[in-house]
């Protein structure tokens, strides 16, 4: 079939919205008609080259829609089902899935290789096979994805809001409650208040954190941080350190979550300076693939028993967590409407990313 999609043909280029060819679903695959796709910063990493992928590529890894067709062997979902797509597939059988760490499923090794799990392409354009970001490619009206990437949700959920549970909600929320394991009464710092950082703040509030300090140089984002549950905001790390010293009588934060646009090596040292004894630094933002050094005091790391943790998808389990977050939203316990700063058409995708880079958006969403 033919479908319109946003294709990136090389590093540093603009997204090109054009008609592409999409093959039907093969065994254990599902075709989805997208309702919405989130404009996540991770897709912008394709433009900058910080996430290396084979070009051309259809971006988008945060999507929700309705099943349009299923391939042979698919029993988990049926045509007409409402689904949210997980950018990390989960087979349910590998060692990591068996231990409840489905975000680390062995199938995740394929998410930036380009073709589908069987090594062939589903999208084609200008005589070439087209890669799919994280096996999904949600910057398209239709897509074909593995069943392992599909999470069925109850009919009636607003899919243009449920889309956010495919990445930014569990990544931010989970970084706090799963990876950092923040407990009631603790103190947290969040570095960077975009889509992920806003949900880290929501996670801290839900966990019962006593002080939640949001750090961002953009005044608009600091104002929005208060809406999501931050108790204090500062534009710089230095001001945050002074504030933390005052709020905690010198004990500093229990955890610091790095949710900046890019995780620079220097940010780790800054985050370590914000946490006290047994403080945890969680690196959720994606770093440059060629950067191999980070800063920080090894002296304090040992003597104060501080720790540094990576967090992929907020250490979440998509099939369990995505429906749970939607239940929280429907009960008024999780803000999703407030996360969507602006909706765009597919043709406006480059404008959406300009707004993100300029700090005008918490989360932009493509509405199909």
Protein Blocks (a to p, Z undefined) as FASTA:
>chain_A
ZZdddddfbghiacdddddddddddehiacdddfbdcddfklmmmmnopaccdddddehj
bdcdddfbdcehiakbcehiacdddfbdcehlammlmnopamlgfklmmmmnopafkopa
fbdcehiacddehhlopabfbdcddfklpccddehiafklmmmmmmmmmmmmmmmmmmno
paehiacddehjafklmmmmmmmmmnopabdcdddfblklmmmmmmnopabdcfbfklmm
mmmmmmnnonapfbdcdfbfbdcfklmmmmmmmpcehiacddfbccdfklcbdcddfklm
mmnopacdddehhipafklmmmmmmmmmmnopacfklmmmbacdfklmmmmmmmmmnopa
fbdcddZZ
